[in-house]
Amino acid sequence: MVKQKIQRIEQKHLRLRTRIKQLAWKTICFSKTEEMYGIVIGLFINRYEFGLLV
């Protein structure tokens, strides 16, 4: 039971890391400033992790 919970958490973190890497790669293509890059990543994490629309 504990092993299944750990696997689920690790799988969720892997998906999140993969999505962030893809988003970062796409963001670099159009973003000119680090500030904008940080904002986009922050919005993505809020929406993905908490379902919050900002």
C-alpha positions as CSV (number, residue, x, y, z in Angstrom):
1,M,0.0,0.0,0.0
2,V,2.8,2.4,0.9
3,K,4.7,1.4,-2.2
4,Q,1.7,2.3,-4.4
5,K,1.4,5.7,-2.9
6,I,5.1,6.4,-3.4
7,Q,4.8,5.3,-7.0
8,R,1.8,7.5,-7.6
9,I,3.6,10.5,-6.1
10,E,6.8,9.8,-8.2
11,Q,4.7,9.4,-11.3
12,K,2.9,12.7,-10.7
13,H,6.3,14.5,-10.1
14,L,7.7,13.0,-13.3
15,R,4.7,14.2,-15.3
16,L,5.0,17.7,-13.8
17,R,8.8,17.9,-14.5
18,T,8.2,16.7,-18.1
19,R,5.4,19.3,-18.7
20,I,7.6,22.1,-17.2
21,K,10.5,21.2,-19.5
22,Q,8.2,21.2,-22.5
23,L,6.7,24.5,-21.5
24,A,10.2,26.0,-20.8
25,W,11.4,25.0,-24.2
26,K,8.3,26.5,-25.9
27,T,8.5,29.6,-23.7
28,I,12.2,30.3,-24.6
29,C,11.1,30.6,-28.3
30,F,8.9,33.7,-27.7
31,S,9.9,35.1,-24.3
32,K,12.6,37.8,-24.3
33,T,12.9,38.4,-20.6
34,E,13.6,36.1,-17.6
35,E,10.7,37.8,-15.8
36,M,8.2,36.8,-18.4
37,Y,9.6,33.2,-18.4
38,G,9.2,33.1,-14.6
39,I,5.6,34.4,-14.8
40,V,4.6,31.8,-17.4
41,I,6.1,28.9,-15.4
42,G,4.5,30.2,-12.2
43,L,1.1,30.4,-13.9
44,F,1.5,26.9,-15.3
45,I,2.3,25.4,-11.9
46,N,-0.6,27.1,-10.2
47,R,-3.0,25.8,-12.9
48,Y,-1.5,22.3,-13.1
49,E,-1.1,21.7,-9.4
50,F,-4.0,23.7,-7.9
51,G,-6.4,24.2,-10.8
52,L,-6.3,28.0,-10.2
53,L,-7.0,30.3,-13.0
54,V,-5.1,33.6,-12.6
